[in-house]
């Protein structure tokens, strides 16, 4: 549904502002960890609740088959995946989409701190998710 694409857009707007603030201050060339820590500072400064290295469990036939860590979760409703690459690529989008599939979170953003700033927003509605894939928190 179209309205799903705008879910939490007020939070997304703040995330994008924080992203450009960090990008403009640091530029490109640092490791992802530097950008992650800087984003946490900036997001917290503007009043958003954040958690970094959030565990995501992946299930197959109701058995845990893997564990991943999302870079940042904002307000418990958006996953941020940070990159420091030349360009975003389909593999990065697939990674974020899989994080969304494996959790109850429906909105995610790829933030690339490459030579040129790039970001993409992905939405995957819970109504399309298989219940065994959800993160059990």
Secondary structure, 3 states (H helix, E strand, C coil): CHHHHHCCHHHHHHHHHHHHHHHHHHCCCCCHHHHHHHHHHHHHHCCCCEEEEEEEEEEECCEEEEEEEEEEEECCCEEEEEECCCCCCHHHHHHHHHHHHCCCCCEEEEEEECCCEEEEEEECCHHHCCHHHCCCC
